[in-house]
Amino acid sequence: MSEEVIVRFPPSPTGYLHIGGARTAIFNWLFARKHGGKFILRIEDTDAERSTEESIQGIIDGLTWLGLDWDEGPYFQSQFAHEHKQVAENLLKEGKAYKCFCTREELEAKRKKALKEKRDIKYDGTCRNLSPEQIEEKEAAGMPYVVRFKVPERQGKIGYDDKVLGRIEKDYREIEDFVIMRSNGRPLYLLCNVVDDIRDRITHIIRGQDHMSNTIRQILLYEALGARPPVFAHMPLTLDLQKRKISKRTHGEVVSVQWYREMGFIPWALVNFLVLLGWNPGTDQEIFSREELIQAFSLERINKSNSVFNYRKGDPKFFTDPKAISINAHYLRTMPIEEIAHMIKDDFKKEGIWLDAYEGEKKKWFLSTLDLIRSRFHTLKDFARQGRAYFADDFEFDPKALKKNVLKRPELKELLPALASELEAVESWNLETTEDAVRKFAESRALKAGIIINGMRTVLTGQLKGPGIFDVMVAIGKDRVIARLRNTPNLFET
């Protein structure tokens, strides 16, 4: 592209950053990075009643956590309120807008009449051609007014080439004179957005298809202000299984970026997942590094049809789309273990199982143990929960595992403590010696080794499945293995 690409993400700070907004930010960020352009963060805080400092900080924290760095901002739309109002007044002076004194009751009566007569519901232009005298008379009477944009009386259609949906057009006769400033003197979002985008030199607007109803009217505003409209790309919406638009109000905190952070998602894994909700690379590839995704991304490969977010109720850990869990698990199991160690440190501290030695003399053991247990985990939270037995003695038992592997085998009440006594004699504690001791013990009791191994797994870790049992024994250490096996009879008393 010959000119510098400049895009923006303009969230309203009326709640947390949800996945729909995050996906919009991601697409804009990728496009800017792909073309060496700028990504601007602009907070649209003109709704003073609903905007909060907490929401603003939540948006900034969410974008930062996702790794979406911005080049300019955050700018705040409220800082330019005077400019927005001045533009509206200039349009009035130039005859490109006019004062509308129609009351709500009058407009509602006209709407009902149009419905009854099966006509299009749009403003009929009652105040469009008021004389200066008529306007002066109404103002002298103290009648409130809004400012409406005067849509040009032209034949034919106005349109634009959407980078996702193709050519979009609308007949001039179908476009009503729309409001650009309220009766309280506050310009509407429609105008503010255009003024801000012109000032920020925005070249491309990448946003959801729910904003398409604004686009033609905004193009008319660009034209009236003597500015070239940016390129538009309208992304598909994200729907739930009932084909409802994903929203904060309908789906609660499960669609917030913060929720994913708290549930133990890896930031880039969430980015990777959200990109695939509405975009495809043209190949079967689903896992992308940062560089790969920037290189592969293009507006032309954004899907035209809406995507489905598999929002499910059930186990809180899997309270989201299975593909999101799958992608997160892939990163969890393949990324450098040092990065995992850094990410779980705070969780370990909260759970009371962190030792400073994990960054010192026990670092090698700590990293190797994390590497051993991560193969079956899905989120970062699993390390401190399902993996707790490797780092502390006060761990919980999975009831299903306890019932299946231990309580249904009453003979283990005596066998596992007996095995503990045999293991005490093992001098060199490693994979070979532990396996040899366990299998010889099973053979001496004429038992299948699997019965002993399965029982040991649950007694040692509280889990039904996991890494190889002899890897587990080496990781946990001789003293803990012996102590836990000797504690087996107590498990039958609970």
C-alpha positions as CSV (number, residue, x, y, z in Angstrom):
1,M,0.0,0.0,0.0
2,S,1.3,3.4,-1.0
3,E,0.0,5.4,2.0
4,E,0.6,4.6,5.6
5,V,-2.0,2.3,7.1
6,I,-3.7,3.7,10.2
7,V,-6.4,1.8,12.0
8,R,-8.1,2.3,15.3
9,F,-9.9,0.3,18.1
10,P,-12.5,2.5,19.7
11,P,-14.2,0.7,22.6
12,S,-16.8,2.2,24.8
13,P,-15.8,2.0,28.5
14,T,-19.2,0.8,29.8
15,G,-18.0,-2.6,30.9
16,Y,-15.2,-5.2,30.6
17,L,-13.4,-6.0,27.3
18,H,-15.4,-8.9,25.9
19,I,-14.3,-11.3,23.2
20,G,-16.2,-9.6,20.4
21,G,-14.4,-6.4,21.1
22,A,-11.1,-8.2,21.6
23,R,-11.5,-9.9,18.2
24,T,-12.1,-6.5,16.5
25,A,-8.9,-5.2,18.2
26,I,-7.0,-8.2,17.1
27,F,-8.0,-7.9,13.4
28,N,-7.1,-4.2,13.4
29,W,-3.8,-4.9,15.2
30,L,-2.9,-7.6,12.7
31,F,-3.7,-5.5,9.7
32,A,-1.6,-2.6,11.0
33,R,1.4,-4.9,11.8
34,K,1.0,-6.7,8.4
35,H,1.4,-3.4,6.6
36,G,3.8,-1.6,8.9
37,G,1.2,0.9,9.9
38,K,-0.3,2.3,13.1
39,F,-2.8,0.9,15.6
40,I,-4.5,3.6,17.6
41,L,-6.4,3.1,20.8
42,R,-9.3,5.5,21.2
43,I,-11.6,5.3,24.2
44,E,-15.1,6.5,23.2
45,D,-16.1,7.8,26.6
46,T,-18.8,10.3,25.6
47,D,-21.5,8.4,27.5
48,A,-20.7,10.0,30.8
49,E,-23.4,8.2,32.7
50,R,-22.1,4.7,31.8
51,S,-18.4,5.2,31.3
52,T,-16.2,4.3,34.3
53,E,-12.5,4.5,35.2
54,E,-12.7,0.8,36.1
55,S,-13.9,-0.1,32.6
56,I,-11.2,2.0,31.0
57,Q,-8.5,0.3,33.0
58,G,-10.1,-3.1,32.2
59,I,-9.9,-2.4,28.5
60,I,-6.2,-1.3,28.7
61,D,-5.3,-4.3,30.9
62,G,-7.1,-6.7,28.6
63,L,-5.3,-5.4,25.5
64,T,-2.0,-5.4,27.3
65,W,-2.5,-9.0,28.5
66,L,-3.3,-10.1,25.0
67,G,-0.1,-8.5,23.7
68,L,-1.9,-6.0,21.4
69,D,0.4,-3.0,21.7
70,W,-0.9,0.3,20.3
71,D,1.2,3.0,18.6
72,E,-0.9,6.0,19.6
73,G,-3.2,6.7,22.5
74,P,-5.2,6.0,24.4
75,Y,-7.0,9.0,23.2
76,F,-10.3,9.9,24.9
77,Q,-13.2,11.0,22.7
78,S,-14.5,13.3,25.4
79,Q,-11.4,15.4,25.1
80,F,-12.6,16.5,21.6
81,A,-16.2,17.3,22.5
82,H,-15.8,21.0,21.6
83,E,-14.5,20.0,18.2
84,H,-17.4,17.6,17.6
85,K,-19.9,20.4,18.4
86,Q,-18.1,22.9,16.3
87,V,-18.3,20.6,13.3
88,A,-22.0,20.2,13.8
89,E,-22.4,24.0,14.0
90,N,-20.3,24.4,10.9
91,L,-22.6,22.0,9.0
92,L,-25.5,24.1,10.1
93,K,-23.9,27.3,8.8
94,E,-23.1,25.7,5.5
95,G,-26.6,24.6,5.0
96,K,-25.6,20.9,5.1
97,A,-27.7,20.4,8.3
98,Y,-30.7,22.0,9.8
99,K,-32.6,22.4,13.1
100,C,-35.5,20.0,13.7
101,F,-38.1,21.1,16.2
102,C,-40.4,18.0,15.8
103,T,-41.3,16.6,19.2
104,R,-41.1,13.0,20.3
105,E,-44.9,12.8,20.2
106,E,-45.1,14.1,16.7
107,L,-42.3,11.7,15.5
108,E,-44.1,8.8,17.2
109,A,-47.4,9.7,15.5
110,K,-45.7,9.8,12.1
111,R,-44.0,6.4,12.8
112,K,-47.4,4.8,13.6
113,K,-49.0,6.3,10.5
114,A,-46.2,5.0,8.3
115,L,-46.6,1.6,9.8
116,K,-50.4,1.7,9.3
117,E,-49.9,2.7,5.7
118,K,-47.1,0.2,5.2
119,R,-44.5,2.8,4.2
120,D,-40.9,3.0,5.1
121,I,-40.3,4.5,8.5
122,K,-38.1,7.5,8.1
123,Y,-38.2,11.2,8.9
124,D,-40.4,13.1,6.4
125,G,-38.3,16.3,6.3
126,T,-40.9,18.5,8.0
127,C,-38.3,21.0,9.3
128,R,-35.9,20.6,6.3
129,N,-37.0,23.8,4.6
130,L,-38.1,26.0,7.4
131,S,-37.5,29.7,6.6
132,P,-35.2,31.8,8.8
133,E,-38.2,33.5,10.2
134,Q,-39.9,30.3,11.1
135,I,-36.7,29.0,12.8
136,E,-36.3,32.3,14.7
137,E,-39.9,32.1,15.9
138,K,-39.6,28.6,17.2
139,E,-36.3,29.4,19.0
140,A,-37.9,32.5,20.5
141,A,-40.7,30.3,21.9
142,G,-38.0,28.2,23.6
143,M,-38.7,25.1,21.5
144,P,-35.9,22.5,21.8
145,Y,-34.4,21.2,18.6
146,V,-32.0,18.5,17.3
147,V,-29.7,19.0,14.4
148,R,-30.3,16.8,11.4
149,F,-27.9,16.2,8.5
150,K,-29.4,17.2,5.2
151,V,-29.1,14.2,2.9
152,P,-28.4,15.4,-0.7
153,E,-31.4,15.2,-3.0
154,R,-29.8,13.1,-5.7
155,Q,-30.9,10.4,-8.1
156,G,-29.4,7.0,-8.0
157,K,-27.4,5.2,-5.3
158,I,-24.5,5.8,-3.0
159,G,-22.2,3.0,-2.0
160,Y,-18.7,1.7,-1.1
161,D,-16.6,-1.4,-1.7
162,D,-16.5,-3.4,1.4
163,K,-13.3,-5.5,1.7
164,V,-15.3,-8.3,3.2
165,L,-18.8,-8.1,1.7
166,G,-18.1,-6.5,-1.7
167,R,-20.1,-3.7,-3.1
168,I,-22.7,-2.2,-0.8
169,E,-25.2,0.4,-2.1
170,K,-28.3,2.3,-1.0
171,D,-30.7,4.5,-2.9
172,Y,-30.5,8.2,-1.8
173,R,-34.3,8.2,-1.5
174,E,-34.1,5.6,1.2
175,I,-31.9,7.6,3.4
176,E,-33.6,9.8,6.0
177,D,-32.2,13.1,7.3
178,F,-30.5,11.7,10.4
179,V,-29.7,13.4,13.7
180,I,-26.1,14.5,14.4
181,M,-26.6,16.5,17.5
182,R,-29.1,16.1,20.4
183,S,-31.3,18.8,21.8
184,N,-28.9,19.1,24.8
185,G,-26.1,20.2,22.3
186,R,-24.3,16.9,22.5
187,P,-23.2,15.4,19.1
188,L,-24.1,11.8,18.4
189,Y,-21.6,8.9,18.1
190,L,-22.2,8.9,14.3
191,L,-20.7,12.4,13.8
192,C,-18.1,12.1,16.6
193,N,-16.6,8.9,15.0
194,V,-16.2,10.6,11.6
195,V,-14.6,13.7,13.1
196,D,-12.2,11.6,15.1
197,D,-11.3,9.3,12.2
198,I,-10.6,12.3,10.0
199,R,-8.4,13.9,12.7
200,D,-6.5,10.6,13.3
201,R,-6.1,10.1,9.5
202,I,-7.7,6.6,9.7
203,T,-7.3,4.8,6.4
204,H,-9.2,1.5,7.2
205,I,-12.1,0.9,9.5
206,I,-12.4,-2.8,10.5
207,R,-15.5,-3.4,12.6
208,G,-18.4,-5.7,13.1
209,Q,-21.3,-6.0,10.7
210,D,-23.6,-4.6,13.4
211,H,-22.1,-1.2,12.5
212,M,-23.1,-1.4,8.8
213,S,-26.2,0.6,9.3
214,N,-24.0,3.6,10.1
215,T,-21.6,3.3,7.2
216,I,-23.6,5.0,4.3
217,R,-24.5,7.9,6.6
218,Q,-20.9,8.3,7.7
219,I,-19.8,8.3,4.1
220,L,-22.2,11.2,3.5
221,L,-20.6,13.0,6.5
222,Y,-17.1,12.5,5.1
223,E,-18.3,13.9,1.8
224,A,-19.9,16.9,3.5
225,L,-16.7,17.6,5.5
226,G,-14.5,17.4,2.3
227,A,-12.7,14.3,3.4
228,R,-12.0,11.0,1.6
229,P,-13.8,8.1,3.4
230,P,-11.6,5.3,4.7
231,V,-11.7,1.7,3.4
232,F,-14.4,-0.3,5.2
233,A,-14.2,-4.0,6.2
234,H,-17.2,-5.3,8.1
235,M,-16.5,-8.5,10.0
236,P,-19.1,-11.2,10.7
237,L,-20.7,-11.3,14.1
238,T,-19.9,-13.9,16.8
239,L,-23.1,-15.8,17.7
240,D,-23.9,-18.5,20.3
241,L,-25.5,-21.8,19.6
242,Q,-28.9,-20.2,19.6
243,K,-27.7,-17.7,16.9
244,R,-27.8,-14.8,19.4
245,K,-25.1,-12.2,19.2
246,I,-22.5,-12.7,21.9
247,S,-22.8,-9.9,24.4
248,K,-22.0,-8.9,28.0
249,R,-25.7,-8.7,28.9
250,T,-26.7,-12.1,27.5
251,H,-23.7,-14.2,28.3
252,G,-22.2,-12.6,31.4
253,E,-18.6,-12.8,32.4
254,V,-17.8,-15.9,30.4
255,V,-17.3,-13.7,27.3
256,S,-14.9,-11.3,29.0
257,V,-11.2,-11.3,28.3
258,Q,-10.6,-11.1,32.1
259,W,-12.5,-14.3,32.6
260,Y,-10.1,-16.2,30.3
261,R,-7.2,-14.7,32.1
262,E,-8.6,-15.9,35.5
263,M,-9.3,-19.3,34.1
264,G,-5.7,-19.9,33.2
265,F,-5.7,-19.2,29.4
266,I,-2.4,-18.3,27.7
267,P,-2.8,-14.8,26.1
268,W,-1.6,-15.8,22.6
269,A,-3.7,-19.0,22.7
270,L,-6.8,-16.8,23.1
271,V,-5.7,-14.5,20.3
272,N,-5.1,-17.5,18.1
273,F,-8.6,-18.8,18.9
274,L,-10.4,-15.5,18.4
275,V,-8.8,-15.0,15.0
276,L,-10.3,-18.2,13.8
277,L,-13.7,-17.0,14.8
278,G,-14.3,-15.1,11.6
279,W,-11.1,-15.6,9.5
280,N,-9.4,-18.4,7.8
281,P,-5.9,-18.7,6.3
282,G,-7.0,-20.7,3.3
283,T,-5.2,-23.8,4.7
284,D,-5.8,-26.4,7.4
285,Q,-3.4,-24.6,9.8
286,E,-4.9,-23.6,13.1
287,I,-1.9,-22.9,15.3
288,F,0.0,-19.7,14.5
289,S,3.0,-17.9,16.0
290,R,2.8,-14.2,16.2
291,E,4.9,-13.7,13.1
292,E,3.0,-16.4,11.2
293,L,-0.3,-14.8,11.9
294,I,0.8,-11.3,11.0
295,Q,2.2,-12.7,7.7
296,A,-0.9,-14.8,6.9
297,F,-3.6,-12.2,7.8
298,S,-5.6,-10.4,5.2
299,L,-9.0,-8.6,5.0
300,E,-9.9,-10.7,2.0
301,R,-9.9,-13.9,4.0
302,I,-12.3,-12.6,6.7
303,N,-15.5,-14.8,6.5
304,K,-18.7,-13.3,5.2
305,S,-20.9,-15.5,7.3
306,N,-21.3,-15.2,11.1
307,S,-19.2,-17.4,13.3
308,V,-20.5,-19.6,16.2
309,F,-19.0,-19.4,19.7
310,N,-19.8,-22.8,21.4
311,Y,-20.9,-21.3,24.7
312,R,-21.7,-24.2,27.0
313,K,-22.7,-24.6,30.6
314,G,-21.2,-27.2,32.9
315,D,-17.8,-27.6,34.5
316,P,-16.5,-24.0,35.0
317,K,-13.1,-25.0,33.6
318,F,-14.7,-25.9,30.3
319,F,-17.3,-23.1,30.3
320,T,-16.3,-22.1,26.8
321,D,-15.8,-23.3,23.3
322,P,-14.0,-26.7,23.1
323,K,-11.7,-25.3,20.4
324,A,-10.5,-22.6,22.7
325,I,-9.7,-25.3,25.3
326,S,-7.9,-27.4,22.6
327,I,-5.8,-24.5,21.3
328,N,-4.9,-23.4,24.9
329,A,-3.9,-27.0,25.7
330,H,-1.6,-27.1,22.6
331,Y,0.3,-24.0,23.7
332,L,0.4,-25.3,27.3
333,R,2.0,-28.5,26.2
334,T,4.5,-27.1,23.6
335,M,5.7,-23.7,24.7
336,P,9.1,-23.4,26.6
337,I,8.6,-24.7,30.1
338,E,10.4,-21.6,31.5
339,E,7.5,-19.5,30.2
340,I,5.0,-21.8,31.9
341,A,6.9,-21.5,35.2
342,H,6.8,-17.7,35.0
343,M,3.0,-17.8,34.3
344,I,2.0,-20.1,37.1
345,K,4.1,-18.4,39.8
346,D,1.3,-16.2,41.1
347,D,-1.1,-19.2,41.3
348,F,1.4,-21.2,43.3
349,K,1.8,-18.3,45.7
350,K,-2.0,-18.0,46.1
351,E,-2.3,-21.7,46.7
352,G,0.5,-21.6,49.3
353,I,2.8,-24.0,47.4
354,W,5.5,-21.7,46.0
355,L,9.0,-22.0,47.2
356,D,11.7,-19.5,46.4
357,A,14.0,-22.5,45.9
358,Y,12.1,-23.1,42.6
359,E,14.1,-20.2,41.2
360,G,17.3,-21.4,42.9
361,E,18.6,-24.8,43.9
362,K,15.4,-26.6,43.1
363,K,14.8,-24.9,39.7
364,K,16.0,-27.9,37.6
365,W,13.6,-30.3,39.5
366,F,10.8,-27.7,39.4
367,L,11.0,-27.3,35.6
368,S,11.4,-31.0,34.9
369,T,8.3,-31.7,37.1
370,L,6.2,-29.1,35.3
371,D,7.3,-30.6,32.0
372,L,6.3,-34.0,33.2
373,I,2.8,-33.2,34.3
374,R,1.7,-30.7,31.7
375,S,0.8,-33.3,29.0
376,R,-2.8,-33.8,30.3
377,F,-3.5,-30.2,31.4
378,H,-5.7,-27.7,29.6
379,T,-5.2,-24.4,31.5
380,L,-2.5,-22.8,33.7
381,K,-4.8,-23.4,36.7
382,D,-4.3,-27.1,36.4
383,F,-0.7,-27.0,37.6
384,A,-1.7,-25.7,41.1
385,R,-4.9,-27.8,41.2
386,Q,-4.4,-31.2,39.5
387,G,-0.7,-31.0,40.0
388,R,-0.7,-30.0,43.6
389,A,0.4,-33.4,44.8
390,Y,3.8,-32.9,43.2
391,F,4.5,-29.8,45.3
392,A,2.6,-30.3,48.6
393,D,1.2,-33.1,50.8
394,D,-2.3,-31.5,51.3
395,F,-3.9,-32.4,48.0
396,E,-7.4,-33.4,47.1
397,F,-8.5,-36.8,45.7
398,D,-10.6,-37.1,42.6
399,P,-13.6,-39.1,44.0
400,K,-14.0,-41.1,40.8
401,A,-10.3,-42.1,40.9
402,L,-10.4,-42.9,44.6
403,K,-13.4,-45.2,44.1
404,K,-12.2,-46.9,41.0
405,N,-8.5,-47.4,41.8
406,V,-8.5,-47.8,45.5
407,L,-11.8,-48.3,47.4
408,K,-12.9,-51.1,45.0
409,R,-9.7,-52.9,45.8
410,P,-9.8,-53.5,49.5
411,E,-6.7,-55.6,49.3
412,L,-4.7,-52.4,48.6
413,K,-5.3,-51.4,52.3
414,E,-2.5,-53.8,53.3
415,L,-0.6,-54.2,50.0
416,L,0.4,-50.6,49.5
417,P,1.8,-50.1,53.0
418,A,3.7,-53.4,52.4
419,L,5.1,-52.0,49.2
420,A,6.2,-49.0,51.0
421,S,8.4,-51.1,53.3
422,E,9.9,-52.8,50.3
423,L,10.6,-49.5,48.6
424,E,12.5,-48.3,51.7
425,A,15.2,-50.7,50.8
426,V,15.7,-49.1,47.3
427,E,19.0,-47.2,47.6
428,S,19.3,-45.5,44.2
429,W,15.9,-43.9,43.5
430,N,15.4,-43.8,39.7
431,L,13.1,-45.1,36.9
432,E,14.8,-48.5,36.7
433,T,15.0,-49.3,40.4
434,T,11.5,-48.1,41.2
435,E,10.0,-50.1,38.3
436,D,11.9,-53.2,39.3
437,A,10.8,-53.0,42.9
438,V,7.1,-52.5,42.1
439,R,7.0,-55.3,39.5
440,K,8.8,-57.7,41.8
441,F,6.4,-56.9,44.6
442,A,3.4,-57.6,42.3
443,E,4.9,-60.8,41.1
444,S,5.6,-62.0,44.7
445,R,1.9,-61.4,45.5
446,A,0.7,-63.1,42.3
447,L,-1.0,-59.9,41.2
448,K,-1.2,-58.0,38.0
449,A,1.1,-55.0,38.1
450,G,-1.7,-52.8,36.8
451,I,-3.7,-53.2,40.0
452,I,-0.8,-52.0,42.1
453,I,0.2,-49.2,39.6
454,N,-3.4,-47.8,39.3
455,G,-3.8,-47.8,43.1
456,M,-0.4,-46.1,43.5
457,R,-1.3,-43.4,41.0
458,T,-4.3,-42.3,42.9
459,V,-2.7,-42.6,46.4
460,L,0.3,-40.6,45.2
461,T,-1.4,-37.9,43.1
462,G,-5.1,-38.1,43.8
463,Q,-5.7,-38.5,40.1
464,L,-7.1,-41.2,37.8
465,K,-4.6,-40.7,35.0
466,G,-1.3,-39.0,34.6
467,P,2.4,-39.5,33.5
468,G,4.1,-42.9,33.8
469,I,3.9,-44.0,37.4
470,F,7.7,-44.5,37.7
471,D,8.2,-40.9,36.5
472,V,5.7,-39.9,39.1
473,M,7.6,-41.7,41.8
474,V,10.9,-40.2,40.9
475,A,9.4,-36.7,40.7
476,I,7.6,-36.9,44.1
477,G,10.6,-38.4,45.8
478,K,11.3,-41.5,47.9
479,D,10.2,-40.1,51.3
480,R,6.8,-38.7,50.0
481,V,6.1,-41.9,48.1
482,I,6.7,-44.1,51.1
483,A,4.7,-41.8,53.5
484,R,1.7,-41.7,51.1
485,L,1.6,-45.4,50.5
486,R,1.6,-46.0,54.2
487,N,-1.3,-43.6,54.6
488,T,-3.5,-45.8,52.3
489,P,-5.5,-47.4,55.2
490,N,-6.7,-43.9,56.2
491,L,-8.3,-43.4,52.7
492,F,-10.6,-46.3,53.4
493,E,-11.9,-44.5,56.5
494,T,-13.0,-41.3,54.7
